[in-house]
C-alpha cells in the first residue's frame, strides 16, 4: 500500500507535467500565429495597395517605337512596379470575353484604343500621390487620357488603416489572454505540489532552494513548448505554402527567424515569470491555508 502511494504521486506529477507542456505548446502556437500575422500585416497591406494602378489610354496614331519608348520610361520610373501594353486587338478580345459577344461585328469597327496598364509600388498609392502622378503621366505626348478608380482607392486606403488599428487592438488583447493562459496553467501545475513546497520549508530549506527546481522545470516546459509550437507553425506554413504565397514570404528567413525566436523567448520568459510568481505565493502560505 505504501508503495502504491509514491507511484500514484509520480503518475499525477507526470500527468501534470505533460498537461502543462501541451497547454503551453498550444498557447505558444497561437502566439506564434499572432506574431506571423503582425509581421506580415505590412506585406498584406502592400499586396492590396499594389493592385492599384493607372490605365494610360494612348493616341491612335502612335508608332510602335513611340509606344516602346514610353514603356521603357515608365519601367525605370521609381514609382512603377510593372507595366503591361495592351493593343487595340487584345483590348477588343478581352472586352468580348467579358461581354460574352463580339461587339466589333455589331459596330463594324473597333472603337477601343491601345493602352498601358501601370502598377505602382505601395508607398505611391495614397490619394495625394496618385493625383500628382496623374498630372505627370498626362504630360507624356503619347498619352491621351489617364484613368484610375478614385473611389476604389479611397476605400482601400481607409480599410487598410482600419484593419491596421483593429490588428493593434486585437493583438494587445490576445497577448494578454495568452499570458494569462500560460500563467494559470503553471499555477495549477504548482498547486498540485503545494504540500511538497510546505514540507521542504518545514525541514529547513530556504525559499531560494525550494524555488530553484520549479523554475528549472518550468523553463524546460517553456523550451519544449516553444520547440513543439515552432514545429507546428513550420508544418502549417509549408503545408499551405501556395495559399499563403501572396501574404507570407516563406523565403524570408529573417521573418521566419523572428517568429521562431519570439516564440522561444516568450515561452521561456513567461514560464519562468509565472512559476516564480506562483511559487512565491505558496511559499507565503501557512499550512492551514494550503487546504483552501
N, C-alpha and C positions, 0 to 999 in steps of 0.2 A: 504493500500500500504506500509506503514511504517512497518507494522507487517510482511509483506512478505519478506522484505529485511533481517531482522535478521534470519528468517527461512532458507532463501537461503544460507546465510553466514554460518549458523550452518551446513547445509547439505554439503556444499562444504568442510568445515573443517573436518567433519566426514568422508567424502569420501576420503579426503587427508590422514587422519589417517589410514583408512582401507587399502588404496593403499600402504602406507609406510610399514605397518605391513606385508602385503602379500609379498611385494618385499623383505623385509629383511628376511622373513621366507625362501623364495626360495633361496636367496643368501647364507644364513647360512646352508641350506640343502646341497647345492653343496659344501660348505666349509667343512661341516662335512664328506661328501663322500671323499673329498680330504684327510682329516686327517685320515680317516679309511684306505684308500689305503696306505698312507705313513707308518702308524703304522704296517700294515700287509705286507709291501713290503719285510721285512726281513723274515717273515714266508713263503711268496710265494717263495722267493729265496731258503730257506731251503727245502721247499716241492719239488722243482725241483732238487736240488742237491742230496737229499736223495734217488732219483730214481737211482743214480749212485751206482754201486757195482761191486763185483767180482763174477766170477764163478770159483769155485775150482773143477777141474777135479781130481777125486780120482783114486788110483790104483785099478786094477780089482780084486785083491786077498785079499781085506780087509775084516776082520770080522765085524760083527755088533757092537760089543763092541768097536772096534777101531774107527769106524765112530762116535758113540755116544760120545766117549771121545774127539774127535776133535771138535764136535759140541758144547760140553759143554765149552771147552776152548775158542772157538770163541765167544760164547754168553756172556761170562764175560769180554771180551776184551773191553777197553774203547772206541774204535773207531767203534765198531759193534752195529748197531741198531737192526737188526734181521737177523736170518739165516733160510734157508729152504733146507731140504735134499731132493734130487730127485734121486731115484734109477733107475737102467737101464730100467726096465719095464715102469716106469712112464715117463721117458725121451722119450722112443720109442712111447708111446701113444700120448704125446704132439706133437712130430715131425710128426707123422702120421696125426694128426688132422690139422696141418699147411699145410702139403703137399697135403692132400686130398686122399692119398692112402697108403696102408700098404707096406712100403719098406722092412720090415723084411721078408715078404713072397717072395719077389723078390730076396733078397740076400741069404735067407736061414738061416740067423743068425742075432743077434742084435749087431751092431758094436759100439754102444754108451757106455759110461762109466757113472757110478754113479757120482753125483756132489753135491756140496753145494753152494747155492746162498747166498751171503753175502751182505747185505745192510749197508751202512755206515752212520754215523752222518755227517751233513753238513760241519763242520769245517775240516773234514779229506778228503774232496773230491777235493782238489786242485791237480794239476798235479804232483807237487813235493811230496806231501803226498802219493799219490797213488803209485808212483814209489818206495818209501820206504816200504810201506805196502806190495807191491807185493813181494819184496825180503823176508820180514818177513814171509809171508804166504807160500812161496816156501820152507822155512826151515822145515816145518812140514813133517814128514816122510810119512804121509798118502796122501799128495798132490802130484799129478803127474804134473799138469800144472795149471797156473793161467791165467784167461782170463778176460779182460775188454776192452770196446770200447774206445780206446785212442782218436780217432778223435771226438767222441761224447762228451767226457769230455772237450776237448778244446773248442768246440762250445758252450757248456752250460756255462762254466766259462766266456768266452768272452761276451756272450749275457747277462748274469746276470750283469756284470759290465756296459755294455752299457745301459741296462734298468734302472739300479740304477742312472746313470748320467742323463738320459732322465727324470726320475721322479723328480730329484732335480731341473732341469731347468723348467720343466713343472709346478711344484708346486710353484716356485717363480713367474712365470707369472700369474698363476691362482690366487694366493694370491693378487697380485697387481690388477687384474681385479675385484676381489670380493670387495676389499677395495674401489675401485673407484665406483662400482655399489651402495654400501651402502651409500657412501658419496654423490653421485648425487641424490639418492632417497630422502635423508633427506634434501638436499639443495633445491630441488624442493618443498618439503613439506613446508619448512620455507619461500620460495619465495612467496608462496600464502598468507602469513601473514606478508609481509614486511611493509605494511601500518599500521598494528596494532603495530608493533615494533616502527615505527616512531611516532605514536600518543602517545605511552607510554613515549617516550623520551620528547615529547613536553609538557606533563603535569608534568614533573619534575622527572620522575622515573630514578633511577641510572641504569647504564649498568648491574650491578650485579643483580639487581631486575628484569630487563627485561629478562636477560638470564636464570634465575632460572627456570621458568615454562617450557620453551622449553627444557632445559636439562633434567628435570624430566620426561617429556613426552617421550623424545627420549630414555631414559633409559628404560622406560616402554615398548616402542616399541621393544627395544632390548631383553627384558625379554620375551615378548610374542613371538617374532620371534624365539628365542632360544628354547622356550618350544615346539612350533609347529614343528620346524625343527627337534628337537630331537625325537618327536613323529613319524614323517615321517621316520627318519632313523631307529628307532626301528622297525617300521612296515615293512620296506623294508628288514631289516636283518632277521627278524624272518619269513617273508613270503618265502624268498629264502634261508632258513637255510640249506637245503640239498645241493643246488647248490654251496653254499659258504663254505661248510664244510672243504674242503681242503685248503682254503685260509684264512678264517676268523674263529677264535675260539670264538663262542658266549658264551662259558662258562668262558672265560677270563674276569672276572668282572673288573679287573684293566684296561684292554684295553678299554672296553666299557665306564668305568668311565672317562677315559682320553678324549675320543671322545666327550662325552656329556658335560663334564666340559669345554673343549676347545671351543665348540660351544657357550655355555652360556657366558663364559668370553669374547670371541671375539665379540659376539652380543652386550653386554653391553658397552665394551670399544669403539668399532667402532662407535656405535650410539652416545655415549657421546662425543667423539672427533669430529665427523663430525658435530654434532649440534653446538658445541662450536665454531668451525671454521666458520660455515655458519652464525650464529647469529652475531658473531663479525664483519663479513663482512658487514652485513646490518646495524649494529649499526654505522658504519663509514660513511655510505652513507647519502648525503643530500636529501632533499625531492624531488628536481628536478631529481635526479639520480635514483629514485625508478621506474620511468616510462620506463627505458631502460633495 
